[in-house]
Amino acid sequence: MHVVITGATGGIGQGICEGLSQTYPSIYPDLKLTVTSSKDGERLQTLVNRLRVSGLEAQGLSGDVTQPHVCEQLVMDAIRVHGDIDALVCVAGASGPGKLESLPIEQWDLTFQLNVRSVWLMAKAAFESLKKTQGSITAIASMSGLSPHPGYGAYSPAKAALIMLCRQLAQEWGGLGIRTNTVCPGMIRTPLTEAVYQDERVKQQREALVPMQRIGRADDIGEAVKYFISPQASYVNGQNLVVDGGISDHMLSMIPGRPGKAPVCE
């Protein structure tokens, strides 16, 4: 079982890697991981070393996944060491605040390149290998791709586009045995968002918005990914799994006024 994970050194990426390493060797005794990051360096090597300590065969690769030749090289290097790819997990992405009326064009383009183009390019590069293995693609989207997130620049449009891209891949490649799905995280506590949760008042306010009354963890997303790449999801294709504690459906409960009064007839 060879899994390639882009954006692996981020909080959610590491959560996915650690979740997979915990399934070794009971579920995937032949598990091999290729973890990628935009940059080579200590974070990537530390992750690879941690995975190897757990007994996994792991390698780390680096490169800009918005570039076609880089994606092709990453896939070639992954296959050369660990063989054909059984699962491609696309985590690499980025967000940035900005009002649309003043958002730099370069920031709009970069947001789409990182969140949408990179998944398409990696999928294209891995296509022949995934066809051989009857493999799967899982991309990490966001609840911001389901509802507009004002003030967050191109992030919501890009994540919405990512969800649609994966639905289209599911239709075009499903007949070849390649399944494609997305996971939409809600509020997840990661090193990137840790500064927000250091403010106890903000943390409590955020928790209060979630029906489950807690902020998500990276391993919550890892569990969803483990399901999508597993044989248990062999008939699941073109689906989007929202992992947000219920907050996306919580909007109506925020409308002022208490329910429960008798209906008024006019």
N, C-alpha and C positions, 0 to 999 in steps of 0.2 A: 504494500500500500504506500504509494509515493504521493505525498501532499506538498504542493508548492504554495507558499503563503507570501504575498506581497505586503509591504508595510508592517512587517513582523515585529519591528522593535518598538512600535507604539504600544499604548496601554492595551487596547483591544487586541492587537496582533499578538502581544505576549500572552494575553489571557487565552487566546485560541491555541497557541503553541503549548502552553502549560496544560490545558485541558486535554489535548491530544496525548501529551506525554504521560498523563495519568491513566490513559487507556492501554498503555503499553506495559506488559506484554499480553494482558488478559484478552483484549479484544482484537488488537492489531499487532500480532507478534512480529510481523514483517514490516512494521511502520518505518518509513524513511521520510525525513522532512528536509525540504529545501526552503530556507527562510531568506527573504530578500529585504533590503532596505535601500533608501535612496543614496546612502553614503556608507562606505566602509569605515570601520572604526571600532572603538571599544564597546559600544552598545551592541553592535551586531555580533562581535566575537564573544561577548559575555553571554548572550542568549544562546549561541551555538554551544559554548562550553557547558552551560547549564543543561541543555538538552542531551548532550553526550554523557554527562554524569548520570543522567537517568537511564542510560543504556541505549538510547536511540542512535541510529545513524542519522547524522544531521550535517548539513553544510550551509554556509552563509554566502550569499552573493549580493552584490550591490550594483545599482544603476538607476537611471532615470526612466521610469516606466511610461513616461509620456512620449518616448521616442521609439519608433518602430524597430530600428536596428538593435536597440538595447533590449527590448522585449524578446526579440528573436534570439539574441545571444544568451539571455538569461535562461530561456527554455532549453536551448541547446546544451548549455552547461549543466542544467539540472538533470537532463536526460542522460548525459554522458556519464554522470556519477551514479545516479540512482535508478536509471531506467525510465520507461514511459510513465507519464503522469496519470494518476488515478483521480486526483482532485486538485483543482485550482481554486484557491481561496484569495479573493482580491480585497485587501483591507486598505491599501494605500489610498490616501485622499487628504483633503485639507479644506478648511473653512476660514473665512475672514470677514469681519464686520464691514459694513459700508452701505450707505444709502444709494439706491439705484440711480438717482439723478446726478450723483457725483462720483460714482464708482469708476475707477480707471478701467479702460478697456482691457489693459493687460491683466488686471486682477480677475475680471470676468473670464477671460480666455484661460488663464491658469487654473481657475477653479474647475472649469469644464474639462480641461486636459487631465487634471489629477483625478477627478472623480468619475469621469465617463470615458474619455479617450483611452486612458491607461487600461481600463478593464477590457475594452474592445480589442486593443492591441495585444494584450496578454492572451486573450481568448483566441484571437487569430493565430498567434504564434504557437499556441498549444493545441490547436484544432486537430491536426493529424494524430498527435499522440493520444489525445482524449478519445478520438474515434476508435483507436486500437483498443483502448482499455474499457470502452463504454463508461467513461468517467463523468465527472460532474464539475460544475462551476458554481461557486457561492460568492456573491459580492456583498460587501457591507454597505448598506445605504444609510438611511436615517429617518426618524420620524419627521424631520424637516422636509423630507421629500414627499410627505403625505399632506402636509399643511404648510402654508406660507409662513416663513419666519422673518417678519419685517426687520429690516436693519442688518440682515446677515448677507447682504450682497447677492452673489450668484449661487449660494449654497443650496437653497431650496430648489431652484430650477435645475441645478446640476444633479442633485440626488433624485429628483423626480425623473429626469432623463435616464439616470442609471437604472432605476426600476423598470422603465419601459424597454431599455436596451436588453436587459436580462429576460424580460418576457418575450421579446422578439427572438433572442437567441434560443430560448426554450422551444419556440415554434419551428424555427428553421433547422435546429440541430437535434431536436428530440427524436426524430425518426432515425437518426444515426446512433441513438443510444446515449447521447450526451444530455444530461439534465442540467438546467440552469435555474438557480433560485437566489433570492435576496433575503437578507436579514436587516430589519430596521431597528437599531437600538434607540432607546429613549435616553434619559439622563443617566449617564454612566460615569462612575468615579474612576478617573484614570490620572496618571501623572500630569496630563495636559490640562485637566480640569481641577486638579487638587487645590489650586489657589482659591477657587470659588468656595470650596467646601471647608476651607480653613476659617471662613467667616461663619460662626455657628448660627447666627440669625438667618443668613441666606440659606444655609443648609436645612434648617428647620422649615423655612418657608417652602423650599423646593420639595422636601419630603411630604409636606402637608398637601401638595398638589397631586401626589401619586396615590391612587386608591390603596396600593399595598403599603404605603407609608414608609417607603425606603427608597434610596437611590440605588440604581443598578450597579452591578460589579462586572468587571471584564469577563469573569468566568460564566456569567449569565449568557453572554454572547457566545462564548466558547461552546457551551452546551448546545445552543441552537445550530452552530456550524457542525458540530459533531453529528447531530441528527441528519442534517442535509447531505453530508458526504457518506453516510452509512448505508448499508443494504436495507435498513428499515425504511429508508426514504426512496426506495427504488422506483416507486410510481408517483413521486412528487416532482413536478416539473412546472416551472413558470410561476412559482408561488413566492409571496412576500410574507415573511414571518415577523410580526411586530413584537419586539421584546422590550416593553416599556413600563411594565407594572400597571398598565391600564390607563396611563395618562392621556393617550391620544383620543380616547373615547370619553374623557372626563369633562369636556367643554360645557355641556349643558348643565352640569351640576354647579358651575361657577356663576350662572345667571342669578342675580339677586332676587329674593323672594322665596318663600318656603312652599314646597309642594304639599299636597295633602288636603287642601281646601275642597269643599264640595263644588262641583261645576256650576257655573252661573249661566242661566238660560235667559236669553234676551229675545 
